């Protein structure tokens, strides 16, 4: 075993032990397994939210795009900020509605607001399908770490399977409370690693970040403006992608539900004020990607740029530390996404479909079954339909951001009913799938997901106008008095 | 929403979002390089750093409403 691989294995084992200890004692039922028994303190809730901000996407994906695409990668620095600004206005009323009506999940919100089981089921489906590429991204990242750390002794396919197995064992042994504690290790290790290599690597090869950027501009004069190393990702693509992903930021089932667990609505606004600063390490990740482009150009897989450059520049133990941080950075979000998605399917799709009362054990078993099914879907895609890591998250956003009109209108416009939202969702999703499968992404220089979102909103508004003329005054819907 | 969030608070929070995004086509250039950063990267980074300032102002404007607390259900 190579030194880096040894350090990575030790890192992952320590994290798993913390997860098992952190989960606490007692019987595991579905509430406890999935939402920690709803007794999380503020710190733990914050960790769960922050635990999903830094993923393999930020670590390997952002450096990979900085390496291969250049300036279009800058959207990654911008979109979280747009998401937080939107959350400043959107989350407090969502929180008040959730508190008054006792909501726990995103489909709960749609069901309570629109009184439509069909819409709630559609929301579950879109949520889970969008989460699959997000999960695939984490598994692919884990696979790269294992493959590179083993110096090629483990093939990439086997490495992805290993990553999948480790993640599944991690979820089964830890539960969400244990994972929340591992998220602390993850964020600390990740930030230490990024600061050290983001400042250290440009200094090591060029004597500083400024000199590295000057050299980059000299060798690749078009890399740091749009469309960078691409032909299709001009300012229009970046703007539409920032808007799409910024609006989608709080549409994920897990980010949306984070609003429910806050102590009060003021906490949500205060979070929005400071959170943009938590994006800054992304800048350092870009610097690593740029340095890699200058030092080792022509990598077959740009997503490995960070790992390859670290392996070449640092002693084995430190490369192992970075790999270990990367592995946990993939495992924690993957585990959280899996738990969230499977619980959603069990509680908001399976239970309503079965109608009759289900025991907690039954629901728990069902939830674990769905978890395995979702994980296997992500594994299959990782093995047989590989994509760039950043592209995978954009696929996820193409889907999940379609929920944005239904959420915003549901919160702020009293007369909106279920039908316009359902039609808008279907139209938006159809456009997105059509454009991507027919190879028209970007479409007219715009992100296909954004085009879908525009169609979605248009269909929603037009149907709303028609429905409202048909039913004078609009239907009265529960949950709109906010 | 209009009643819930005062206009000035809304404007303050939206300034960084609109400036960051709408400015991208005009900021899409290398020069001037400031602190070693090409202008496009500086533009994005600058607005990310300024956003907490604008949001803090928006928060204070909300909090200073005469008979409501920030974000409180005041109706």
Interface residues (C-beta under 8 A of the other chain):
Chain A: X71 X74 X77 X78 X81 X82 X84 X85 X86 X88 X89 X92 X93 X96 X208 X209 X210 X211 X213 X214 X217 X221 X224 X225 X226 X235 X238 X239 X242 X243 X246 X264 X265 X266 X268 X269 X270 X272 X273 X274 X276 X277 X279 X280 X283 X286 X412 X482
Chain B: X1 X4 X5 X10 X13 X14 X16 X17 X20 X21 X22 X24 X25 X28 X29 X30 X33 X35 X36 X37 X38 X40 X41 X44 X45 X47 X48 X49 X51 X52 X55 X56 X58 X59 X62 X69 X70 X71 X72 X73
